Amino acid sequence: MPAGLMVPASQMVHMNENAAVGFGSSSRLYFAQPNLMEGQIHQLEMANSTSDGDNIIRMREFEEFESRSGSENQEAASGEDQQNNKRGKRKRYHRHTQHQIQEMEAFFKECPHPDDKQRKELGRELGLEPLQVKFWFQNKRTQMKTQHERSENTQLRAENEKLRADNMRYREAVSNASCPNCGGPTTIGEMSFDEHQLRLENSRLREEIDRISAIAAKYVGKPIANYPIISPPVTPRPLDLGFGSSFGGEIYGAVDLLRSISGPTEADKPMIIELAVAAMEELIKMAQMGEPLWMVGGIDGSTTLLNEEEYFRAFPRGLGLRPTGYKCEASRESAVVIMNHINLVEILMDVNEWSTLFSGIVSRAMTVEVLSTGVAGNYNGALQVMTAEFQVPSPLVPTRESYFVRYCKQHVDGIWAVVDVSLDNLRPGPLVKCRRRPSGCLIQEMPNGYSKVTWVENVEVDDRGVHNLYKPLVYNGLAFGAKRWVATLDRQCERLASAMATNVPTNDVTNIVITNQEGRKSMLKLAERMVISFCAGVSASTAHTWTTLSGSGADDVRVMTRKSVDDPGRPPGIVLSAATSFWLPVPPKRVFDFLRDENSRSEWDILSNGGLIQEMAHIANGRETGNCVSLLRVNSANSSQSNMLILQESCSDPTASFVIYAPVDIVAMNVVLGGGDPDYVALLPSGFAILPDGPTSNGGGIGGESGSGGSLLTVAFQILVDSIPTAKLSLGSVATVNNLISCTVDRIKAAIAGENA
């Protein structure tokens, strides 16, 4: 549990029944708040040495907090805090009599889950309130569960020791294997079936050790480091080629942590609720406070910078000490967006819609457990534990994984707030590289369906793995900061408004191929899926394994393979992805305009063979002229390409620009334009991601290094190299894709240099 829940133990907070999933059916719940903020991390201790039922866990009343305003919370807390400090922070507990305990113990053996009627009857017999009886039974059940887990842990540890001994014997047998013909050591070559089985067994044993180590760290108190891994993890292999040896290259990839996360325990849930409530209070203050907490500075003189010294003075009970080598990235940004405040809250609280809306920033996300769905049919009081991976559209920037709780609350005057705060200290495992301090947004209702959004991003991060090209962008908060979140939100809200528009001007559609509103929506939905697929496949996500091709020059090309089977949205077979990032000495807008223009496409698109590109359809996606979805036709002299269509989406905002395209089948596209389901159209998107090389006098940063006004361009291709998923990848296919992306990069550089001349 992070050292710093930021709420005094004596401050009782009323808790609504619906906002406290898993803590009983009563609307007023109490639990003892230990002093979690005294400089170190404490686990929630289960009572095992005291007599059963001696101390009642008093849950703080969440519902009372829901009904009080922020200012009332501060005033009410200050008086009680001072009074409690005078008492030396001593807590008062109600102790049951021995007779009461014996009677409830006897009743527990017969019925561990009494209903309301039974609790009232038992309370009347023993002279106790039904609420006291209820929480005695809750604590008793928790105690029994803990004792059972300890017993199970002992058995698992014994089994683990046996597995470790067996594993050591297997490893020794493999290392001492000899040739049956000559008696000498075995020849190093292809992996045998037995070795493959041993590696699988090793992997299973490592997972078992990790699981038992986590249990031991929680209940025994020993650190995870005391339980060593039996053998080092297996190094990932290069691309699976159809011949004996493989080409040289550096392997990128890591363990997929997002899929290995389990939900919080019952013991953790009270801590999570306390942390979420405290994080909400901090977010509201950070969104509304000015100087000296936020200072105006930066290269452009209008960037909002966090005064860290003032931050720790105002919020002394944060997530604890910052790990060594970590940096603070904090930023705040505001904008008015074209979306109703209720719809925006619903998107933020739905993990699928949230990751779709911010597909350029969120590569993967999932909800681990919903602790509360809210009250009164909306998300007020909703609480959910989530994991997410945040990205920059380039393989040169490591992604940031986060395990956090998201809490939504409705405040006065039509204001909603959604806050995230890390829960990494509740999850045993290696030190994470990114911790989210209270971050999120305030959403204020505005007239005519608009909303004012104030976004706060506040993280501690180890960003030493960032490539030198992207360091100015990342260090100044333009890669993951509030400015990028707000700019993306503004652009996506305009896109959604365009998709739902019914009064489309005739000049928005330049060809009669889009004859109805349903066809327009289907085409936009298909383009949205294309963009999501591109963004998910171009980053350094831990779900990917990139291989850097050696000898490719200054602009390293990274490749990876994927097998597509039974996916209606992708053609079946082996797909080879290739990507590279490089710097251009021109502003991002010029690069964006050059790449999206169909008239200049022949200057860089090798596959068009110099053919004339004609725009068949054009759907505007906002106030910027470059934000649109287009359907292009390649009029090539090559008869095999004369009927090829290209679906393209171009979008731009102050922090990032994209030009993404994919060849589409004419028959399938006609179905989409007629309003058919676009999910069954096979796509392999390629394209470009354009970012500024750092803050300039025209764009905000957070101080530090500055950019030169140039662009960081990422080029990514996806090529179907074989229609049979089980086929081997040939070295020739890799060389062809490498040459394709290298030639495209050279053409873009030459064209940009010609414009500058």
Beta strands, then each sheet from edge to edge (+ up, - down):
strand 1: 249-251
strand 2: 294-297
strand 3: 303-306
strand 4: 327-337
strand 5: 362-372
strand 6: 383-390
strand 7: 400-410
strand 8: 415-422
strand 9: 434-436
strand 10: 439-445
strand 11: 451-461
strand 12: 547-549
strand 13: 558-564
strand 14: 573-584
strand 15: 612-620
strand 16: 628-635
strand 17: 645-652
strand 18: 657-664
strand 19: 686-692
strand 20: 711-722
sheet 1: 1+ 12- 13+ 14- 20+ 19- 18+ 17- 16+ 15-
sheet 2: 2+ 3-
sheet 3: 4+ 11- 9+
sheet 4: 4+ 11- 10+ 8- 7+ 6- 5+
end
